[in-house]
Amino acid sequence: MKEIVDRLKNTFTEKEESVKLLANLENLRASASIDDVKYRSYKSDYAQKISTANDEISRIKSDITSKLHTLKQQVNATKTELENLRSEYNSGNLSSNSYKQSENDLAVKLHATKQKIFFCQALLSASSLDTLGSINAQFTGSISSAKQIFRKTPIIIGALALIVVITLIVFFNRPANWNDTIKAVAPSVVYIETDNGTGSGFLLSSHGYLLTNYHVIDGAKTVSVTFINNKSYDAKIVKVEKDKEDPVKIGNSANMEPGNEVVALGYPLGIMGYPAITKGVVSRILTFNNGNEYIQTDTAFNHGNSGGALINILGEVVAIPTLASGSAEVQNFNLAITVNYARPFISEFLGR
């Protein structure tokens, strides 16, 4: 995988350097600082380099797609091995210890292969050097953490080891492209209606705790929550009486960097059904004098998005849409309060 990442990194670097040089060239021409002959020559050269880089990116992603096909075949083969192993054990041809050790080994193998699949899927979504860096950092950290846990898990406690492996497989079974990410998160995003207005929120735990912005429910006497299936539930200010949907995953907003892609999910303008989706990038992280910390993004927020989810490519909530620009003088200046700032409030109710 390192070879593929390095190829992408080098190609994105070459392309972005050529794009910058081409932009500088256009500025020189606009200021009449370069003659037409040199301008046409340089422009042709830079355009050719960009085209070559695009072709190479296509070839690399084609190689990744082929790798994905091979990895999926490996997953199916490992699953077949697991089924055969269980049949052998159920037939009495394997001892309990041999079965547990072999099952643990196959589970580790299956997890490692799936993790490579998620990594490949994420690489296919990379569109720049910044997004590639973010994906590589997120998955490299996850893989390293998993390897450390597996190394420290003694085989002699077979049952516990198996639980750890299964937990890790579930934990790492996260979508890594925007279509799958949105489908996974959307059911956890809710439409909130009070006697004062409307907004959005998202499910924090399977016990029914929701998170939204304070101004969405400030002064409300009645609150109702509607899920993607259009089923509505009466809610209290601290808890909704609902425990059947999967909660969102909370990310780490400190890992977000300028240029990282993000998606906002919510219910603007009081329109229920499937959450509205808008996509943009992180501009920067701002800390105001009052201590509030926000992600600034060009992701569109509309009235009613407030309190919803701003997620990364892994489907983790990294911020909560709070404020949208709304004047001719200010465009695409939208703020979402970071989950790291909100984490103490989350911990107060969830104990985590």
Backbone hydrogen bonds, N-H to C=O, Kabsch-Sander energy under -0.5 kcal/mol:
donor,donor_aa,acceptor,acceptor_aa,energy
5,V,1,M,-2.5
6,D,2,K,-2.7
7,R,3,E,-2.2
8,L,4,I,-2.5
9,K,5,V,-2.9
10,N,6,D,-2.7
11,T,7,R,-2.3
12,F,8,L,-3.1
13,T,9,K,-2.3
14,E,10,N,-2.3
15,K,11,T,-2.5
16,E,12,F,-2.9
17,E,13,T,-2.2
18,S,14,E,-2.0
19,V,15,K,-2.4
20,K,16,E,-2.1
21,L,17,E,-2.4
22,L,18,S,-2.4
23,A,19,V,-2.1
24,N,20,K,-2.5
25,L,21,L,-2.2
26,E,22,L,-2.0
27,N,23,A,-1.8
28,L,24,N,-2.2
29,R,25,L,-2.2
30,A,26,E,-2.3
31,S,27,N,-1.7
32,A,29,R,-1.6
33,S,28,L,-3.2
39,Y,35,D,-2.4
40,R,36,D,-2.6
41,S,37,V,-2.1
42,Y,38,K,-3.0
43,K,39,Y,-2.6
44,S,40,R,-2.2
45,D,41,S,-1.9
46,Y,42,Y,-2.9
47,A,43,K,-2.6
48,Q,44,S,-2.0
49,K,45,D,-2.0
50,I,46,Y,-2.3
51,S,47,A,-2.3
52,T,48,Q,-2.6
53,A,49,K,-2.3
54,N,50,I,-2.4
55,D,51,S,-2.2
56,E,52,T,-2.2
57,I,53,A,-2.6
58,S,54,N,-2.1
59,R,55,D,-2.1
60,I,56,E,-2.7
61,K,57,I,-2.5
62,S,58,S,-1.7
63,D,59,R,-2.1
64,I,60,I,-2.2
65,T,61,K,-2.1
66,S,62,S,-2.0
67,K,63,D,-2.3
68,L,64,I,-2.6
69,H,65,T,-1.9
70,T,66,S,-2.0
71,L,67,K,-2.6
72,K,68,L,-2.5
73,Q,69,H,-1.7
74,Q,70,T,-2.0
75,V,71,L,-2.2
76,N,72,K,-2.1
77,A,73,Q,-2.2
78,T,74,Q,-2.5
79,K,75,V,-2.4
80,T,76,N,-2.0
81,E,77,A,-2.1
82,L,78,T,-2.3
83,E,79,K,-2.3
84,N,80,T,-2.6
85,L,81,E,-2.5
86,R,82,L,-2.4
87,S,83,E,-2.0
88,E,84,N,-2.3
89,Y,85,L,-2.2
90,N,86,R,-2.8
91,S,87,S,-1.6
92,G,89,Y,-1.5
93,N,88,E,-2.4
94,L,88,E,-0.5
99,Y,95,S,-2.5
100,K,96,S,-2.5
101,Q,97,N,-2.4
102,S,98,S,-2.5
103,E,99,Y,-2.9
104,N,100,K,-2.3
105,D,101,Q,-2.3
106,L,102,S,-2.3
107,A,103,E,-2.4
108,V,104,N,-2.3
109,K,105,D,-2.2
110,L,106,L,-2.8
111,H,107,A,-2.5
112,A,108,V,-2.5
113,T,109,K,-2.1
114,K,110,L,-2.5
115,Q,111,H,-2.6
116,K,112,A,-1.6
117,I,113,T,-1.8
118,F,114,K,-2.5
119,F,115,Q,-2.1
120,C,116,K,-2.6
121,Q,117,I,-2.6
122,A,118,F,-2.2
123,L,119,F,-2.4
124,L,120,C,-1.9
125,S,121,Q,-0.7
125,S,122,A,-0.9
126,A,122,A,-0.5
126,A,123,L,-1.1
132,L,128,S,-2.1
133,G,129,L,-2.2
134,S,130,D,-2.2
135,I,131,T,-2.5
136,N,132,L,-2.7
137,A,133,G,-2.3
138,Q,134,S,-2.4
139,F,135,I,-2.5
140,T,136,N,-2.5
141,G,137,A,-2.0
142,S,138,Q,-1.6
143,I,139,F,-2.8
144,S,140,T,-2.5
145,S,141,G,-2.2
146,A,142,S,-2.2
147,K,143,I,-2.4
148,Q,144,S,-2.2
149,I,145,S,-2.1
150,F,146,A,-2.6
151,R,147,K,-2.5
152,K,148,Q,-1.7
153,T,149,I,-0.6
153,T,150,F,-0.8
157,I,154,P,-0.8
158,G,156,I,-0.9
161,A,157,I,-2.8
162,L,158,G,-2.4
163,I,159,A,-1.8
164,V,160,L,-2.4
165,V,161,A,-2.5
166,I,162,L,-2.7
167,T,163,I,-2.6
168,L,164,V,-2.3
169,I,165,V,-2.4
170,V,166,I,-2.4
171,F,167,T,-2.6
172,F,168,L,-2.9
173,N,169,I,-0.7
173,N,170,V,-0.6
174,R,172,F,-2.6
181,T,177,N,-2.7
182,I,178,W,-2.7
183,K,179,N,-2.0
184,A,180,D,-2.0
185,V,181,T,-1.9
186,A,182,I,-2.8
188,S,185,V,-2.3
189,V,186,A,-1.6
190,V,201,G,-2.7
191,Y,226,T,-2.7
192,I,199,G,-2.6
193,E,224,S,-2.3
194,T,197,G,-3.4
195,D,222,T,-1.0
199,G,192,I,-2.3
200,S,306,S,-2.6
201,G,190,V,-1.6
202,F,211,L,-1.7
203,L,188,S,-2.4
204,L,209,Y,-3.6
205,S,209,Y,-1.1
208,G,205,S,-1.7
211,L,202,F,-2.3
216,V,213,N,-1.2
217,I,213,N,-0.7
217,I,214,Y,-1.1
218,D,214,Y,-1.2
220,A,217,I,-2.2
224,S,193,E,-2.5
225,V,233,Y,-2.9
226,T,191,Y,-2.7
227,F,231,K,-2.2
230,N,227,F,-2.2
233,Y,225,V,-2.4
235,A,223,V,-2.7
236,K,239,K,-2.7
240,V,208,G,-1.9
241,E,234,D,-1.1
242,K,240,V,-2.3
248,V,203,L,-2.8
249,K,315,G,-0.7
251,G,249,K,-0.5
251,G,317,V,-2.6
253,S,251,G,-0.5
255,N,252,N,-1.9
256,M,253,S,-1.4
259,G,282,V,-3.0
260,N,257,E,-2.4
262,V,280,G,-2.5
263,V,311,I,-1.9
264,A,278,T,-2.9
265,L,309,A,-2.7
266,G,276,A,-1.3
267,Y,304,G,-0.8
269,L,303,H,-3.5
270,G,267,Y,-1.0
271,I,268,P,-1.6
272,M,270,G,-0.7
276,A,266,G,-2.9
278,T,264,A,-1.7
280,G,262,V,-2.5
282,V,260,N,-2.4
283,S,296,Q,-3.5
284,R,296,Q,-1.2
286,L,284,R,-0.5
286,L,294,Y,-2.8
288,F,286,L,-0.5
288,F,292,N,-2.6
291,G,288,F,-2.1
294,Y,286,L,-3.1
295,I,336,A,-3.2
296,Q,284,R,-3.2
296,Q,294,Y,-0.6
297,T,334,N,-2.5
298,D,281,V,-1.3
305,N,302,N,-3.0
307,G,321,P,-2.5
308,G,305,N,-2.4
309,A,265,L,-1.9
310,L,319,A,-2.3
311,I,263,V,-3.0
311,I,309,A,-0.5
312,N,316,E,-1.9
315,G,312,N,-2.1
317,V,249,K,-3.1
318,V,310,L,-2.9
319,A,310,L,-1.4
320,I,337,I,-2.5
322,T,335,L,-2.6
323,L,335,L,-2.4
327,S,330,V,-1.0
331,Q,329,E,-0.5
334,N,297,T,-1.8
334,N,332,N,-0.7
335,L,323,L,-3.1
336,A,295,I,-1.9
337,I,320,I,-1.9
338,T,293,E,-2.2
339,V,318,V,-1.9
342,A,338,T,-1.6
343,R,339,V,-1.4
345,F,342,A,-0.9
346,I,342,A,-1.9
347,S,343,R,-3.0
348,E,344,P,-1.5
349,F,345,F,-0.8
349,F,346,I,-0.9
350,L,346,I,-2.6
351,G,347,S,-2.7
